[in-house]
Amino acid sequence: MKRIKYLVLSVFCGAMLVFQSCETTELDLTENPNALTPQFASIDLYLNSIQLDYAFNMEGLSGLGASLTRVEYMFGRDYFNNFSPATLNLTWTRAYRGMFTDLREMTVLANEAQLPRHIAIGEILQAHMLITLVDFVGDIPWSQAINPDEFPLPAVDSGADVYAAAEAMLNSAIANLNAASLGNPANDLFYDNDFTKWEKLANTLKMKIYLQTRLVDASAASKFNAVVATGDFISGNADDFQFQWGKNIQLPDSRHPKYIGDYTPTGAGNYQSNWLMDQMDTNNDTRIRYYFFRQTDETPGATGVDPNEETLNCSLVAPPAHYVAGGFTFCYLDNGYWGRDSGDDAGTPPDGFLRTAYGVYPAAGKFDGDNFANSVDADDFVGLSLGGGGNGITPIMLASYVDFMRAEMAMAAGDMPGAEGFISDGIEKSIAKVQSFGTKDPGANSAFFPSAADNTAFVTSITTAFDAADMNGKWNILGEQFLVAQFGAGIDAYNFYRRTGFPTTLQANIEPNPGNFVRSFLYPGNEISANPSITQKATQDVQVFWDNNPPSAPSGGFPAAN
């Protein structure tokens, strides 16, 4: 089946999505060899293709956003070189030559077959993809891109116009969800044909549009609150929007890409963010054992542990001056949390069975029950099929995220008690979701599962700190907690950081002069080569239309924690 062929190709590329390096097509081809065509594809296969393109793009873009906000580790000291024109090649191809083309073709067939719900799902996913492309790139092709026969080399539309088109698309989707239909999708990979949840998602994405534009649209808050007043949005974990991965290792490999990278015969292949692990460990965050699986209880250079040049070279190096001045953790953490600092571009030492791996959330790895690799239990290492077997999720729009969105709107309106309540709600929903993943690991030691009292104490510590903080401190707490909850995601973390400039407590790039922060990504190199209607940006300083904050600078610019 075409769907199976496509899934194999997609999952093969998925393991490298963070680096966007599995390029298979060029934009100057007249036909995409992986694309579905009306002659050989059913309406359901079109929708399958749209959903998979969307899911893989969300996973890849999440990794980019997370690496820029210290939710995940970023390799490379220089922003401009880290995120070259090749970065978004595959994302762009999947969006324009994949899901947008498939939706255009599917819509014709679905209208003829009176299947508006197929169209509605495609419209919701396309609307979200469009606003996300604007968030990452800025002005993008749209009005001409939907008419390729007349405009084979489409010019860009303003980001504001694309946002408006996406909002209209969401309204159309809601109408189509409620229209009479002669059938439902054979494979709804997200909500299993629960169209009430799809409508909640459409309304939540409208809330996201209004939140994103609150700095440039005086009516954004009232429009946001109008959706809230309906109650028809994602407000509970049962409505969470996420992509579910499987456990197959071959034909196809359907496991979570982060699991694929860490649970290997040669050990973990990823590094975790020292900032995030330190943030959670210092605050006694009860999600930490679910996020991270430690393979050792000792990190070279940590308290009472000798440095080790072979496995952690920086343990013998003095912290850079700007780290000392900023009070940032450097190189090593206590308690065996073995990661890397932002921008660290050192080579790979023999630490595959020492470094901290992705845990049971969201990648369905192993739960951390103090079962370290230097103990006697051979199953303490990462390895194939261990833990949850990779049957994790890519979180996209969770109820906890919505609470943080509402907290930001409350903060912007000067409603501090309301903001505190939403922060508390968001943390509690995040904890409940994360800790539900403990059962995915059949070997998890439940003695290490946090108690209800532990969770309450952690949430109370955050709200108490929020009460005592000044305004900047309150924004920092909101930002820190939102970024922590974004683990496994990252798109909205990147947007929040550019929109607010908080938290200012993020670990600095290890390079003292990493260049200006990425306010938007460069256009994909493949598109620039194929389409003379688009002019490449000179720098990554170009701000998207909703970002009217001060410009970036190597030091002292916006955001402050560069």
N, C-alpha and C positions, 0 to 999 in steps of 0.2 A: 504493500500500500504506500501511496505517496506520503501519508502522514508519518509512517514509520521511517521512511528514508529521511524525511526532514528532521525528525527527532534525533536520529543518529548524528546527522551533521551538526545540529544545534548543540547537543550535549557534548560532543567532541570539542566544540569551540568553547563551551561553558567553563571548562577548567581554567582557561586563560583569560577569562573575561575582564578581570581587573586591569590587565595590561592591554586589552583590546588587540590581541596579536594574531587571531585566527582568521586572516583575511581570505575570502574565497571568491569574490567577484569584484569587477571594476565597474565604475559608474558610467563609463562610456560604451558599455556593451548595449546593443540594441535590445537584447532579450536576456533576462536573468535565468541561468540554467536551473536554479533552485526554485524559481517562482512557479506558482500554480497558474494554469490557464483554463479558460472556460471549457475548452474542448476536452480536458482530461481531469477535471476536478469537480467534485460536488460542492454544494454550499457548505456542508459541514467541514470538509477538508480545508476550504478557504478559511473558515473560522478557526480551525485548529492552527493553521499557519499563522494567522494574525495573533492568536494568544501566545504562541511560542516565541515569535519575534518580540512581542511586547515583554514577555517574562525575562528573556535573556538580556534585553536592553535594560530593564530595570535592575537586574542583578549587576550588570557591568557598570552602569552609571552610579549605582549605590556605592560601589567600590571606589570610584573616583571621588565622590563627595565625601566619603568617610575618610579617605586618606588625606584630604585637604583640611579636615577638621579634627584630626588626631583620634578619631574613633577607630581608625585602623592606621597601621604603620605606613609611612610614605617613604619609598626608596628614592634617593637622589637629592642632591643639595640645592639644585637650581630649578626654580619653578618653570622657567621658560623651556628648558631642555627636558624636564620631567614629562611635560605634557605637550608633545609636538603635534604637528598637523596630522600625524598618523593615529593619534589617540582615539579619535571618534570615527575613523573610517568604517569600521564594522557596524557601529551603532547607526550611523547615517544610512548605510546600505540596508540594514534590517528595517529601518523606519520607512524610507522612501521607496526602495525597490522591493521591499518585503510587505510589511503590513499595510501601508497606505495604498499600494497598487492592488493588493489582494482585496482590501475593503471596497475599493472602487469597482472592481470586477464582481465581487460577491453581492454588492448592493443591487446591481442590475438583476442578477438571478434571483435574489431573495425577494425583491419587489414582485417579480413575475410569479414566484411561488407563494406569495403572501406569507412571508416569514419575517415579520418586523423585529422579532426579538433577536434574531441573528444580527440584524443591522444595528440594533441598540447596543449590544455588547461590543461590536466593532467600533461604534461611535465613541463609547465611553473610553475604551482603550486608546483610540486614536487621539481623543481630546487630551488625555493625560500625557500621551507621548509628545504631543505638540507643545504643551506648556512646559514640559520638561526640557525639550530641545531649546526652547526660548530661554529657559533658566540657565542652561549650560552654554549656549552659543550666542544668544541675542537675536538679531533679525535673521529670519530663515525663509526659504521659499514656501509659499503656500497657495495663494490665489492662482498663480500660474502653474504651480506644481500639480494641481488637480485637473489640469487640462493639458496633458503632455502632447497631444496631437497638434495643438496650436502653439504651445510653448515648450519645445523640446529642451530648451536651456532656460529654465525658470529663474527669474530674478527674485530677490528677497522681499518680503513684506516686513513692516515694522513689528517688533515684538508685541506691541500693544494691539495691533490689528489681529495678530495670530491668537492672542489671548481672547479677544472678542469672538473670533471664529470658534475657538474651543468652547467658550461658554455657550454659544448658540448650539453647538454640536451636542453638548450635555442636555440642553433643553429638548432637542430633537430626540435624543436617546430616551429620555423619560417618557415622551409621547409614544415612542415606538414600543417601549416596555409595556405600556398599558393598552396598546392597540390589539385588536383581534388577530390571532395567529393560527395558521393551519398546522403548526408544529413547533417543537422546541429543539434547541441544539442537541446533537447526539453526544457531544463531549464539551460540557462547560467545565473548563479546567480550574475555575476559581470558586464559583458559588453553586455548582451542581444544579443549575436552573432554578435557584431561589431568586426570583426577579424582584422581590421586595428588598433583598440585600443589594442587588444591582442598583436599584433606585437610590438606596441610602448612599452607596458609593458615589453615584453621579452628583448628589447634593453635597456630599463631603468634598468632592473635587471643586465644586463651585465655592465652597467655603475657603478652600486652599487658594483659589484665584483671588478672592477678596483679601485674604491675609497677605498674599504676596504683593498686592498692589496698594496696601494701606498707606504707603509713603507718598504715592502719587495720585491717589483717588480719594477725595474727601468723603465720598459716599460709601467707601469700602466697608467701614465698620457697620453701618446700618444694614447693608446688604448681607454681611456676615451674620449679624444678629437676627435678621429676618429668616434665614435658613435655620438657625438654632431654634427659633420660636416654633417652627413646624415640628420639631422633634424627629424629623425624617432624615437622619444622618447616622453615621457610624458612632455609636455611643457605648457599646458594650463589646467585650471580647468575642462574643459569638458572631459578630458582624465583621470581624477583622478581614481585611483584604490582603491575601498573601498567595504566593505560588508554592505549591507542594512538590517537593522532590521525592524520588523513590529510592530503592535499594539495589536495583540492578547494577551489576558491575560491567557487563558486556551486552551488546546487541539489544538495546542501547545501554550505555552507562548513564543511568538516570539519577545518580547520587548528587547531593549538594556539591557545587564546585569547591567550596571551602573544605568540605570533608575530603574530596578527592585530593586536594593539595596537601593535607596533613596526615591522613591515615594511610600510610604507605609502608612498604617493607623497609624503606630507608629512613623512616622517621618523618617528622613534621617538616613541611616545605615552606610554611608561612612564618612570619614574625608578627607578634602582637604589639599593639601600641603601648609603650611604657607609660604614656600619659594616662590612658584609660585605666590600665591595671592599677596604677598608683592612686588614681582618683577613687576607685572602688575599694581598694584595700584600705586606704586611709580612713574612708568613711564607713567601714564595716558594712558595705553594700551587700545585701543578702542575695544578690543575683550573681555574684562573682564566681561561685563554684559551677554555675551553669554556663557562664560565658567562656570560661577558661579552664583547660585541663593542664595542670602542671605535671611535668615528668620528673621533676626533682624538687627537693625542698631547699636547695642551696643555689644561689647565684653568685658567681665569682665577684668578689669585691664588696658584697653585702655585709651586714653586721656579723662579725665573727667568722667570715669566710675568706680564705686567701684568694687573691686575684689569680687568673689563669690566662696566660697569653695565648694559648692555643685555642681555647674554646670561646673566650670573650676578651678579645684584645683590648677593648676600651677600659677594662677593669684595671689596667695599668697606666691609664692616661688621665691626666688632670682634666677636670671639666673646663669647657671653654668659658671665657670671662663673662660672656653675656648669660650663660646658664647660672653662674655664681651670682651675678647681679640680680637675676630674676628669681632666684631661689628654686630653679627647676631641678627635678630629679634628673640624674645623668647616668646612663649606661646600665645600671643594675638596680634591682629592687629587692627588698627583703622577701622572705617567705617563698622563695622559689619562682617568683613571677619573672620569667626570662623572656624579654622582648627586645625591642629596639627603639631608639629615640627617633623623632621625626627628622627625616632627611639623611639618616645614617646610610652611607653608600659603601660600607665595608664589604669585603668579600665574604664568602660563606665558609665558616669553619666547620669542623666535625661536631655539630651540635644538634643533629636531627632528632636525637633521643634525649635531648636536654631542654630545648626551647619549649615554651608554653604553646600548646595547640588550641585550636578552636574546640570548645566544649560541646555540651549536649544542646545548647541553644545558640544560634538557630540551626546549626549545621548537622545536628543529630550525631555528634561525636560522643565523647565520654564525659560523665559527671565526675567532678573532682572530689574524691573522698579521702584525700591525703594518701592515696595509693601511689607512692612515688616510684619512679623507675630504679632508684637505688635501694629499693627494698627487695625482698626475696620473691615476690609474686611476679612471674614472667608476664602476666597480662597487664602489668602496670605501664607498658609502653603503648604508643599509638601503633596501629597496624590495620591491615585490611579487614574490613567488616566488623571492627571492634566498636563498642558503644552502641549507638543507635543505627549504625550502618549507613549513615548519610541521608536518612529519611527526614530531612529537615525542611525548612521553609526559607523563602526570600520574603521578609516582611515588606509590605508596600504602603498600606495605609491602615494603621491599627487604631483602635479606640484610644489607647494611651497617647498616640500622637495627636489625636483630636483634642484631648484635654490640654496638652501643651500648647496647641494652637489657640485654644480659648484663654489659656493663661496669658499668652502674649497679647491678645486683644484686650484683656482686662488690665494688664500692666500699662499698655499704651493709653488706655482711658483713665488711668489713675486709680483703678479699683484694686488696691493691694489685698484686702481680704478675699476678694473674688479670685485673684491670681493665685494666692496661697492655696485656696481650696482646689483649684484646678491642678496645680502642681502636685498636691497630695493625691488627688484622684488619678492623675497620670502615672505617678510612681506605683500606686497600689495596683492599677490594672497591668502595668508592665511586670511587676513582681508576680502577679497571679499567672500571667501568660508564660513567663520565663520558667517559673517553677513547675508548671504543668508538664514541661518537657523532661523532668527528671525520670519519669517512667519510661521514656524512650530507650534509656540505657538499662538493659536487664541486669547488668552487674553493678548498678549504682548502690552505694552504701547509704541506705536511708537514714542512718544515724547522723549523717552530716547534712540532711535536709534542714533548712532553717525552720524554726518554729514560728507560730503566729506571733508570739511575743517578740521574737527577733525582728520580724518584719515591721511590727508596730514601732519598736524602738528606733529602727532605721528611719522610717518615715517621719517620726516625731523629731528626730535629730535634724532633719532637713527643714521642717517647718519652723522649728525653734530658731535655727540659724537665719531663716528668711525673715522672721519677725525682728530679729536683732540687727539686721543688715541695713546699711544706707541704700539709696536707690541703685547705685552701681552694683552694690553687693547683691541686691535682690535680682537684678538682671543677670548677674553672674551665676547665681544659684539656678535660676530658670534655665539658662543656657547649658550649664553643666549637666543638670538632670535630664534635659531633653536629649543632649548628645549621648549620654549613657544609655537612655532608652532606645536610641537609634542604632544600637549595635546590630549588625546584620543588614542594616539599611544605609542611609547616608545622604540621600538626595535632599531631604528636608533639613538635615543638619547643615549642609553647604548653603542652602537658601537662608536659613535662620542666621547663620554667621555673617553673611553679607548684608542681610536686612537690618540686623541689630548691632553688629560689631561685638557681640558677647558670645561666649565668655572671654574676658580678657586674661583669664588664668590659664589658657592653653599653653602647653609646652612650646617654647620657641623652636624654630627650625635649628638644627645643630650647626648649620652654616650661618655665620653672622650676617652675611649679605646674600640671601637667597634670591634676590630680585623681588619685584613687586608681586603681591598676592594675585592669584588667578581670579579676576573678577568675571571673566568669561573665557571659554576655551576657543582656540583657533578653529577656523572652518576645517573640515576634513580635507586632507591633501588630495584624496581621490576626486572629491567634488571640485576642488579648485582646478585640478588638471583637466577635468572633463567639461566644466561649465564656465565659460568666460563671462557670464552674467554676474558672477560673484567675485568680489575682490577680497583677497585675504587681508586680515587685520595685521597691522605692524607689530602689535603687542597683545598680551593678554590683559591689559589694563582696561579694555573697553567694558563699560558697565552696562548691564542689561537695563531695559527701560524702567523697571520698577526699583532699581537701586540708585537712589539720588544721594547717597552718602558721600562723604569726602573721598577723593581719589586715594589710591594706594601709593605707598612709597616703601623703599627698602627698610626704612626704620622710621618710626614715628607717624606713619600714615594710618590708613584704615584698611582692614581691621587692625587693631593695636597688636594682637598676638600673632604677628606674622612669622 
